[in-house]
Amino acid sequence: MNPQSADWNHFWTIRPQEHLSAISWSKRRIIQVVEPYVRTRKIILDAGCGSGFFSKYFCDSGLTTVSLDYADKALEITRSLTKGRSRVGKIDLLSTPLSQEIMERFDIIFTDGLLEHFTLTEQNKILQNFKSVLLNTGMIITFVPNRWSPWELIRPFFMPGIDEKPFVLTQLLRLNYTNDLTVIACGGINTVPFRYSPDRFFGKYFGMLLYSISQK
């Protein structure tokens, strides 16, 4: 069963506030991947915004930002962290046609830690929803956990009550192709605490996170 909003409300309630806003090594690596794309875009959707860390980063980068989640606590934290600069909304990505609920059309739709909490059928529905609010020149940037990462062995202790289905890279690519998306970049990121990380060689196999960047 996928985590419900009550599970996420509990999760975000027990996380220390200073931890939510801190820049971890994984967040540094994600920023390294997305920064070249963020630099040339104007409006972004942070879908499943969670702690709001990346919504704040997008706001700080000068992008018009819309942040969506279905956990009230996550939305509360995001409002606080972005100081009202992001338009925050509570939407279930499965039950709501985004094109009818959101007037904006986006240069980038960003997700980190979203798709792994849904079944394959639900993942397809979410991506189709994303496509409905994506500009023709826009892109979808997706980060998901790597099935073969050592992190997966200890993750349940850090995220009690939150179930997920980690990916392998071929699975993530297939999800994009099934939804008629063209992948323009993909790979994996490690989170070793060093400035330079062997992402190019080992990230897509054993890195903590996998990513894809795709277009219509």
MARVOBA-883716 format. One record per residue (C-alpha): residue number from 1; residue in three letters; chain; z negated, y, x negated. Coordinates in Angstrom, 3 decimals. Example, Ala and Ser with C-alpha at 12.3 -4.5 7.8 and 13.67 -1.06 7.14 Angstrom:
<rs>
   resi   resn   chain          z          y          x
      1    Ala       A     -7.800     -4.500    -12.300
      2    Ser       A     -7.140     -1.060    -13.670
</rs>
This chain:
<rs>
   resi   resn   chain          z          y          x
      1    Met       A      0.000      0.000      0.000
      2    Asn       A      0.906      3.436     -1.274
      3    Pro       A     -1.961      5.850     -2.003
      4    Gln       A     -2.815      7.941      1.039
      5    Ser       A     -3.657     11.642      1.062
      6    Ala       A     -7.375     10.786      1.219
      7    Asp       A     -7.040      8.760     -2.001
      8    Trp       A     -5.399     11.698     -3.751
      9    Asn       A     -7.924     14.178     -2.371
     10    His       A    -10.671     12.046     -3.886
     11    Phe       A     -8.788     11.713     -7.170
     12    Trp       A     -8.278     15.462     -7.586
     13    Thr       A    -11.854     16.193     -6.502
     14    Ile       A    -13.383     14.036     -9.256
     15    Arg       A    -11.110     15.402    -12.019
     16    Pro       A    -12.810     18.134    -14.096
     17    Gln       A    -11.119     21.502    -13.533
     18    Glu       A    -10.803     22.182    -17.258
     19    His       A     -8.992     18.861    -17.697
     20    Leu       A     -6.477     19.743    -14.999
     21    Ser       A     -5.398     22.955    -16.711
     22    Ala       A     -5.530     21.638    -20.303
     23    Ile       A     -2.267     20.938    -22.113
     24    Ser       A     -2.304     17.304    -23.178
     25    Trp       A      0.114     15.653    -25.575
     26    Ser       A      2.052     14.142    -22.674
     27    Lys       A      2.429     17.575    -21.083
     28    Arg       A      3.604     19.010    -24.402
     29    Arg       A      6.269     16.318    -24.635
     30    Ile       A      7.402     16.918    -21.050
     31    Ile       A      7.735     20.641    -21.716
     32    Gln       A      9.840     19.901    -24.800
     33    Val       A     12.246     17.938    -22.595
     34    Val       A     12.486     20.417    -19.708
     35    Glu       A     12.345     23.725    -21.583
     36    Pro       A     16.077     23.945    -22.434
     37    Tyr       A     16.924     23.523    -18.745
     38    Val       A     14.180     25.810    -17.421
     39    Arg       A     15.417     28.588    -19.699
     40    Thr       A     18.699     28.934    -17.804
     41    Arg       A     17.543     28.422    -14.206
     42    Lys       A     16.048     30.646    -11.493
     43    Ile       A     14.407     28.610     -8.716
     44    Ile       A     12.568     25.300     -8.969
     45    Leu       A     10.848     22.804     -6.683
     46    Asp       A      7.761     21.045     -8.070
     47    Ala       A      7.672     18.011     -5.775
     48    Gly       A      4.312     16.234     -5.816
     49    Cys       A      2.768     19.141     -7.705
     50    Gly       A     -0.632     17.460     -8.181
     51    Ser       A     -2.860     19.619    -10.379
     52    Gly       A     -0.324     22.455    -10.401
     53    Phe       A     -0.071     22.442    -14.205
     54    Phe       A      3.716     22.408    -14.208
     55    Ser       A      3.940     24.821    -11.282
     56    Lys       A      1.988     27.275    -13.429
     57    Tyr       A      4.285     26.584    -16.391
     58    Phe       A      7.342     27.280    -14.229
     59    Cys       A      5.815     30.493    -12.891
     60    Asp       A      4.899     31.593    -16.424
     61    Ser       A      8.521     30.888    -17.422
     62    Gly       A      9.736     33.351    -14.810
     63    Leu       A     11.093     30.882    -12.249
     64    Thr       A     10.682     31.271     -8.517
     65    Thr       A      8.556     28.211     -7.774
     66    Val       A      7.917     26.126     -4.661
     67    Ser       A      5.130     23.517     -4.941
     68    Leu       A      4.835     20.620     -2.503
     69    Asp       A      2.222     17.903     -2.077
     70    Tyr       A      0.565     16.040      0.777
     71    Ala       A     -2.992     16.168     -0.617
     72    Asp       A     -4.921     19.251      0.469
     73    Lys       A     -7.027     19.253     -2.704
     74    Ala       A     -3.920     19.262     -4.918
     75    Leu       A     -2.510     22.213     -2.993
     76    Glu       A     -5.809     24.059     -3.281
     77    Ile       A     -5.874     23.540     -7.053
     78    Thr       A     -2.232     24.603     -7.385
     79    Arg       A     -2.811     27.804     -5.433
     80    Ser       A     -5.721     28.652     -7.698
     81    Leu       A     -3.930     27.785    -10.941
     82    Thr       A     -0.742     29.681    -10.096
     83    Lys       A     -2.714     32.635     -8.702
     84    Gly       A     -0.522     32.743     -5.626
     85    Arg       A      2.749     33.039     -7.545
     86    Ser       A      4.065     29.708     -6.258
     87    Arg       A      4.863     29.114     -2.599
     88    Val       A      2.680     26.104     -1.832
     89    Gly       A      3.359     23.777      1.085
     90    Lys       A      2.043     20.530      2.537
     91    Ile       A      4.973     18.238      3.288
     92    Asp       A      5.398     14.477      3.471
     93    Leu       A      8.605     13.833      1.557
     94    Leu       A      9.274     10.719      3.651
     95    Ser       A      8.854     12.033      7.172
     96    Thr       A     10.235     15.520      6.860
     97    Pro       A     13.905     16.407      6.318
     98    Leu       A     13.463     18.986      3.569
     99    Ser       A     16.701     20.771      4.428
    100    Gln       A     15.221     21.628      7.838
    101    Glu       A     11.802     22.651      6.545
    102    Ile       A     12.732     24.570      3.395
    103    Met       A     15.209     27.440      3.382
    104    Glu       A     15.496     27.602     -0.421
    105    Arg       A     18.098     25.676     -2.385
    106    Phe       A     17.038     24.770     -5.894
    107    Asp       A     18.425     24.925     -9.419
    108    Ile       A     15.900     22.255    -10.468
    109    Ile       A     13.840     19.700     -8.579
    110    Phe       A     11.077     18.442    -10.860
    111    Thr       A      8.808     15.427    -10.392
    112    Asp       A      6.163     13.958    -12.651
    113    Gly       A      4.092     11.056    -11.357
    114    Leu       A      5.724     10.831     -7.943
    115    Leu       A      8.277      8.060     -7.439
    116    Glu       A      6.142      5.238     -8.842
    117    His       A      3.836      5.521     -5.820
    118    Phe       A      6.572      4.549     -3.347
    119    Thr       A      8.662      1.508     -2.502
    120    Leu       A     12.325      1.361     -3.490
    121    Thr       A     13.419      2.189      0.057
    122    Glu       A     11.104      5.196      0.066
    123    Gln       A     12.311      6.302     -3.374
    124    Asn       A     15.884      6.313     -2.096
    125    Lys       A     14.847      8.375      0.921
    126    Ile       A     13.046     10.888     -1.292
    127    Leu       A     16.057     11.310     -3.567
    128    Gln       A     18.338     11.830     -0.586
    129    Asn       A     15.890     14.456      0.659
    130    Phe       A     16.027     16.115     -2.752
    131    Lys       A     19.817     16.168     -2.730
    132    Ser       A     19.778     17.963      0.618
    133    Val       A     18.030     21.000     -0.944
    134    Leu       A     19.684     20.876     -4.378
    135    Leu       A     22.333     23.414     -5.319
    136    Asn       A     25.690     21.934     -6.267
    137    Thr       A     25.041     23.028     -9.852
    138    Gly       A     21.384     21.949     -9.734
    139    Met       A     19.587     19.040    -11.369
    140    Ile       A     16.790     16.599    -10.640
    141    Ile       A     14.337     16.031    -13.508
    142    Thr       A     12.182     12.947    -13.014
    143    Phe       A      9.305     11.540    -15.087
    144    Val       A      7.819      8.120    -14.297
    145    Pro       A      5.437      5.750    -16.135
    146    Asn       A      6.900      3.122    -18.452
    147    Arg       A      6.082     -0.463    -17.496
    148    Trp       A      5.748     -1.475    -21.166
    149    Ser       A      3.503      1.377    -22.256
    150    Pro       A      0.036      0.366    -23.560
    151    Trp       A     -1.290      3.058    -21.207
    152    Glu       A     -0.590      0.771    -18.258
    153    Leu       A     -3.350     -1.570    -19.467
    154    Ile       A     -6.057      1.082    -19.162
    155    Arg       A     -4.602      3.358    -16.472
    156    Pro       A     -6.521      1.681    -13.563
    157    Phe       A     -9.804      2.726    -15.193
    158    Phe       A     -8.702      6.382    -15.266
    159    Met       A     -7.060      6.388    -11.829
    160    Pro       A     -9.219      4.196     -9.575
    161    Gly       A     -7.817      3.709     -6.095
    162    Ile       A     -4.362      4.954     -7.088
    163    Asp       A     -1.771      2.214     -7.243
    164    Glu       A      1.622      2.642     -8.880
    165    Lys       A      4.713      0.618     -9.766
    166    Pro       A      5.866      1.600    -13.277
    167    Phe       A      9.532      1.602    -14.252
    168    Val       A     11.791      0.381    -17.014
    169    Leu       A     14.599      2.741    -18.020
    170    Thr       A     17.399      0.650    -16.512
    171    Gln       A     15.544      0.672    -13.186
    172    Leu       A     15.241      4.472    -13.238
    173    Leu       A     18.935      4.852    -14.077
    174    Arg       A     19.908      2.439    -11.293
    175    Leu       A     17.884      4.496     -8.812
    176    Asn       A     19.912      7.569     -9.755
    177    Tyr       A     23.242      5.769     -9.567
    178    Thr       A     22.406      4.211     -6.191
    179    Asn       A     21.913      7.708     -4.819
    180    Asp       A     25.221      8.975     -6.236
    181    Leu       A     23.598     11.028     -8.983
    182    Thr       A     25.142     11.497    -12.417
    183    Val       A     22.647     11.080    -15.247
    184    Ile       A     23.212     13.692    -17.959
    185    Ala       A     20.172     12.820    -20.099
    186    Cys       A     17.500     10.128    -20.197
    187    Gly       A     14.919      8.568    -22.499
    188    Gly       A     11.212      8.129    -23.036
    189    Ile       A      8.366     10.095    -24.541
    190    Asn       A      5.413      8.929    -26.575
    191    Thr       A      2.086     10.692    -26.474
    192    Val       A      0.730     10.072    -29.943
    193    Pro       A     -1.368     13.103    -30.994
    194    Phe       A      0.997     14.383    -33.667
    195    Arg       A      3.448     17.258    -33.683
    196    Tyr       A      6.332     14.874    -34.278
    197    Ser       A      6.597     11.768    -32.136
    198    Pro       A      9.035      8.837    -32.581
    199    Asp       A     10.474      9.359    -29.098
    200    Arg       A     14.104      8.897    -30.074
    201    Phe       A     13.536      5.419    -31.444
    202    Phe       A     10.681      3.964    -29.412
    203    Gly       A     10.112      6.245    -26.421
    204    Lys       A     12.451      4.468    -24.011
    205    Tyr       A     10.874      1.107    -24.883
    206    Phe       A      7.152      1.736    -25.331
    207    Gly       A      6.612      5.421    -24.571
    208    Met       A      4.091      6.413    -21.948
    209    Leu       A      6.737      8.067    -19.762
    210    Leu       A     10.424      7.628    -18.994
    211    Tyr       A     12.666     10.410    -17.740
    212    Ser       A     16.076     11.086    -16.275
    213    Ile       A     17.945     14.331    -15.724
    214    Ser       A     20.670     14.044    -13.118
    215    Gln       A     23.123     16.048    -11.030
    216    Lys       A     25.142     15.543     -7.859
</rs>
